[in-house]
Amino acid sequence: MLLAIDTSAGTAVAVVDREGGVLAEASSADTRMHAEVIGTMIATVLRESGAAAAALSGVAVGMGPGPFTGLRVGIAAAQAFAQGAGLPVLRLGSHDGIAAGFYGSGATGPLLVVTDARRRELYWSTFSGVDGDGIPVQENGPALSRPDGLPDLPAYRRLDADEVPAGALGLLAERMSAAGRGFLGPAPLYLRSPDVTVPGAPKRVS
């Protein structure tokens, strides 16, 4: 079993099992309340699934793309939970989780995933379908652009997502583990610099 967390858009948490599917899931599309709801959601899905931390094999977390403030909440929560429980962190692209939910519903064909990047910009990725292990095949992205800069792909189904389905993200992590696939490194996919920067060294006073 895995605990799955994503805060790249809204806040989404789930407990999944490779054989049993999604055991419990909670989500909120509110993009301003990540820190306030993440702890309660984790406690809720653990209680509803009946899963103790000791029964989990890892923590799957969406690494973006996403705005700095929201995305870091989920990543920090996943790392803190994993460290406390002695579990590995499985890092995935958030758009891959959205694509996994799309194809997991039985849909087929090429897909354009779009999420809100704020500042009148969008994050996007394209997928051609799934491979033999049921893992979405990413063609391009993730990338950042203005709405009028999105690729013109009439043959692609466009999916504008307000949140990432944590259940689909977690089940994708299960499939990737079973297939021996690699996961992302620790660097979040912000795709732009954070609003807050560390000031340079103070000027010397003579």
N, C-alpha and C positions, 0 to 999 in steps of 0.2 A: 504494500500500500504506500501511496505517496500523499503528502500534503502539497497542494498546488496553490500558488499565490501570484496575482498580477495586479499592479496598480498603474499600468501605463496609460490607461484611459480612466475608467471608473475603478472601483475596488472589487475584486473577485477572489474568492477562496473556495477550495473544494478538497475533499478526500476522495481519492480514486483507488481502484484495485484492478489489476490487470484482468482478472477473471470476472469480478463482480461489477465492473464499470464505475459509474459515478455514485458513490455511497452517500454523499451529502455535498451541498453547494449553496453558497450565499453570495450575493452581489449587490452593488449599488452603482448607478451611473453617475452619481455626484462626484465631480472632479475636484471638490474643495475639502472633502471630509475624510481623506485617506487615513490620516493618523488617528482620527477620532474613532473610526469603525473597524480598523484592521484587527485589533486585539479581540474585540467581541466576536467578529466573524470567525476567527480561528477557533476560539473556544466553542462557538456554536456548531461548526461542522465536525469538530472532534466529538462533541457530545452526541450529535444526531447520528453520526456514523458508528458510534460505539468504539471508535479506535483510540487506543492509548498511544502515547508518543512512542513507547517501546515497541509497538507493533508496526510502526512505519519504517520504510526502508530508505526514505530520502525526502527532500523538499524540492519540488520543482518551482521555478520562479521565472516569470517573464522579464526579459532584460530590455524591453522596448522594441521599437522606438517609442519614446514618450517624453513629455516635459520633465525637466529636472526635479522639481519639487515633488510631484506625485510619484514618479517612478522610483525615486530613492527610498520612499516609505516602504514599498513592498519588498524591495531588495534587502533593506536593512532588517525587516521583520523576518524574512526567510533565513537570512544568515544568523540572526539571533536565535531563532527557534532551532535551527539545525545544530548550532554550536551547543546549545543547552541540552539537546537530546542526543548529541553524538552522531548526527546523521550527515550524509553528503548533500551538497547543494547541486541540483541539476538545472543548468541555466539554458533557457531557450529564447528564441525570438518571439515576441508577443504576436506578431503577424502570423507566424507559423501556427500558433494556437488558434487564431481566428480561422485560418485556412483548414486546420484539422477539424474544427467544428462544422465548417461548411461541407467538406467532403464526407465527414462522418455521418451527416444527415442523409446521405445517398446522392448528393449532387455530384455532377461530373463537369469536365470541361475547364478551360482556362479561367483564371480568377484574378481580379484586381482588388486587393484589400486596401481600404483607405481609412485612416483615423485622423482625428483632429490634433494638429500640432500647435494650436493657438496662433496668435499674431497673424491671423488670416493666411495661415499656411497649413499644409496637409502632409502627413506621412503616407507613403504608399509602397506596396510590394506586389509583384505579380507571381502567379503560380500556374504551372501547366497541368497539374493534376497530382496524383499520388503514385508512388513507386510500388514495387511488389511487397514491401513491408507495411504499406498503408501510411507512409510518411509523405507529407506534401513536398512537392518538388518546386523550390523557389527558382524563378528565372531571373528576376531583377529586383533590386532594392535590398533592404529598406532604404528609401530616399525621402528627401524633403523638398517640397515645391509649393509654389502658389497654385491655387485652384486651376488657373488657366494654363499651368505648366504640366498638368497631369498628362501622361501619355495617352494618345488617341488610339484606343484599342476596341473597336466595335465588336470584335469577336469574343471579348472577355466579359464575363459577368462582373459587375462592379458591386462590391459589398462595403458599405459605409458602416463601421462598427463603433458603437458608443462605449463598449466594454469588451474585454477579452473573456471568453468562456473558460473559467478556471478548470472545469471538469475536462474539457477538450484538451487544454494545455497539459494537464496531468496525465491523461491517457496517451497523449503524444509522447511524453517523457517515458512512459512505460514501454511503448512500442520501440522507441529509440534505444532504450537500455537493452531490451530483449534482442534487438538486431545488432547490438554492438556498435551503435553510432556514437560519434563524439558530440559533446555539448559545447556551448559557448564559454568563453573565458569570463573573468570577473568584471570586465569593462562594460558599463551600461551603454546602450545605444541611444544616446541623447540626440545625436545628429546636429546639435548646435551647442554653443557655449552657454553655460548657466548665466542667469541674470546677475547673480552675486559673484563678484570676483575679488580675489585677494589683492589688496593694494600693494604697490611696489615699495621698495625700501625708502624710508624717510630721507628727505634731503638733509645734507650735512649743514650745520649752522656754523658759520665762521665768525 
